[in-house]
Amino acid sequence: MFNIELIKNYYDNLENKISKLREKIVKPLTLTEKILYLHSKNFNMEYKRYSDIILKRLLEIRKAQGSSNTPAPFLRALANYFRLSSTCQAFIGCEYNDDGSPKKGSSEDCFGFAGNLYEDEHFFEFERKLEYITNSFIICPPPTDGFSAVDGAALKQIHKYVLHFNNQLQRSV
């Protein structure tokens, strides 16, 4: 069920949120930037350098792949995936069956990194792995119809691509 009051409150405050963004960023905002910044509400100030690098990398992917190939739900799923990966100390990869269930034995921690959240060692390892994954998304051909505009399907695509990027890296080492 959806909460109509929550939805009304969100849209009533939307212009105020955009105004606050405009105060911080002096240039006009693109639609992509508005979407990414408005969905960054889950990022707290302790997490600022993580959220900054995640948003930077999402914009790079969007610019390289184009808006038709990277719809907002895909970017939102990717942002949440990156955020969760930083706290889990690994990027998860997985293959899925045609029915949408994970293939047995295909899920794995890819691109693991050490250190405790917020410590420099952790951040720099996360940043290095995030850069590799981002660059891989930038150079890989997108699916024929672009990345999914449905959150659940987008996350499955992300898992599949990350597993593929990990396998490519393992073969090259």
TALIN-V48797 format. One record per residue. RES is the residue in one letter. PHI is phi in degrees with one decimal (* if undefined). OMEGA is omega in radians with two decimals (none if undefined). BURIAL is b if it has 16 or more other C-alpha atoms within 10 Angstrom, else e. Layout:
<<RES PHI OMEGA BURIAL> <RES PHI OMEGA BURIAL>>
//
This chain:
<<M * 3.10 e> <F -109.0 -3.11 e> <N -103.5 -3.07 e> <I -64.0 3.12 e> <E -66.5 3.10 e> <L -62.7 3.13 e> <I -65.1 3.12 e> <K -60.9 -3.14 e> <N -61.8 3.13 e> <Y -60.2 -3.09 e> <Y -73.8 3.06 e> <D -65.3 -3.11 e> <N -95.3 -3.06 e> <L -61.6 -3.12 e> <E -62.8 3.11 e> <N -62.8 3.11 e> <K -63.4 3.13 e> <I -65.1 3.10 b> <S -61.5 3.11 e> <K -62.9 3.09 e> <L -64.2 -3.13 b> <R -63.0 3.09 e> <E -65.2 -3.12 e> <K -79.3 -3.09 e> <I -115.9 -3.00 e> <V -77.5 3.14 e> <K -86.1 3.08 e> <P -62.3 -3.13 e> <L -88.3 3.01 e> <T -79.5 3.11 e> <L -60.2 3.13 e> <T -59.1 -3.14 b> <E -62.7 3.11 e> <K -59.4 -3.13 b> <I -62.0 -3.10 b> <L -65.1 -3.13 b> <Y -68.4 -3.13 e> <L -67.9 3.12 e> <H -90.2 3.12 e> <S -89.5 -3.10 b> <K -60.6 -3.14 e> <N -78.3 -3.13 e> <F -88.8 3.13 e> <N -94.3 -3.05 e> <M -68.7 3.05 e> <E -61.3 -3.06 e> <Y -94.9 -2.97 e> <K -53.5 -3.09 e> <R -67.0 3.05 e> <Y -68.4 -3.11 b> <S -65.1 3.11 b> <D -61.1 -3.11 e> <I -70.5 3.10 b> <I -64.3 3.13 b> <L -62.8 3.10 b> <K -59.8 -3.12 e> <R -67.7 3.09 b> <L -63.2 3.10 b> <L -64.2 3.10 b> <E -62.6 3.11 b> <I -63.3 -3.11 b> <R -61.9 -3.14 b> <K -65.1 -3.10 e> <A -72.3 -3.05 e> <Q -90.7 -3.14 b> <G 86.6 -3.07 e> <S -69.2 3.14 b> <S -71.3 3.13 e> <N -91.1 -3.11 b> <T -128.5 -3.13 b> <P -66.2 -3.09 b> <A -53.3 3.13 b> <P -60.9 3.09 b> <F -65.7 3.14 b> <L -64.2 3.10 b> <R -63.0 3.11 b> <A -63.3 3.13 b> <L -67.3 3.10 b> <A -61.6 3.13 b> <N -65.3 3.10 b> <Y -62.0 3.13 b> <F -62.1 -3.13 b> <R -62.1 3.13 b> <L -64.1 3.14 e> <S -60.5 -3.13 b> <S -65.1 -3.13 b> <T -84.5 3.14 e> <C -90.7 -3.13 e> <Q 64.9 3.05 b> <A -168.0 3.01 b> <F -98.4 -3.06 b> <I -88.3 3.04 b> <G -122.3 -3.10 b> <C -162.0 2.98 b> <E -102.7 -3.12 b> <Y -125.8 3.03 b> <N -74.6 3.12 e> <D -59.2 3.14 e> <D -82.0 3.10 e> <G 93.1 3.13 e> <S -82.9 3.12 e> <P -64.4 3.06 e> <K -68.5 -3.10 e> <K -58.7 3.08 e> <G 76.4 -3.09 e> <S -94.5 -3.12 e> <S -77.7 3.12 b> <E -153.1 3.03 e> <D -78.3 3.11 b> <C -107.2 3.03 b> <F 53.2 3.10 b> <G -68.5 3.11 e> <F -149.1 -3.01 b> <A -102.9 3.06 e> <G 94.7 3.12 e> <N -95.7 3.14 e> <L -49.3 3.13 b> <Y 83.5 3.10 b> <E -81.2 -3.08 e> <D -56.7 -3.13 e> <E -56.0 3.14 e> <H -62.2 -3.10 b> <F -61.0 -3.07 b> <F -67.9 3.05 b> <E -66.5 3.10 b> <F -59.0 -3.11 b> <E -60.8 -3.13 b> <R -64.2 3.13 e> <K -68.2 3.11 b> <L -61.8 3.11 b> <E -62.4 3.12 e> <Y -61.9 -3.13 e> <I -64.7 3.12 b> <T -60.6 3.14 b> <N -62.1 3.09 e> <S -66.3 3.08 b> <F -63.5 -3.11 b> <I -67.0 -3.05 b> <I -92.1 -3.11 e> <C -78.9 3.06 e> <P -70.1 3.12 e> <P -72.3 3.03 e> <P -56.4 -3.09 e> <T -49.9 3.14 e> <D -96.7 -3.08 e> <G 83.6 3.10 b> <F -72.2 -3.01 b> <S -64.5 3.06 b> <A -98.5 3.11 b> <V -115.5 -3.01 e> <D -51.1 -3.10 b> <G -61.7 3.12 e> <A -67.6 3.12 b> <A -63.4 3.13 b> <L -63.1 3.10 b> <K -64.7 3.08 b> <Q -62.7 3.14 b> <I -60.3 3.12 b> <H -57.9 -3.12 b> <K -63.3 -3.12 b> <Y -66.4 3.14 b> <V -63.9 3.08 b> <L -61.3 3.10 b> <H -61.7 3.13 b> <F -61.5 3.12 b> <N -64.0 3.13 b> <N -63.3 3.09 e> <Q -61.6 -3.13 e> <L -64.6 3.13 e> <Q -62.9 3.13 e> <R -69.3 -3.09 e> <S -83.8 -3.12 e> <V -87.6 none e>>
//
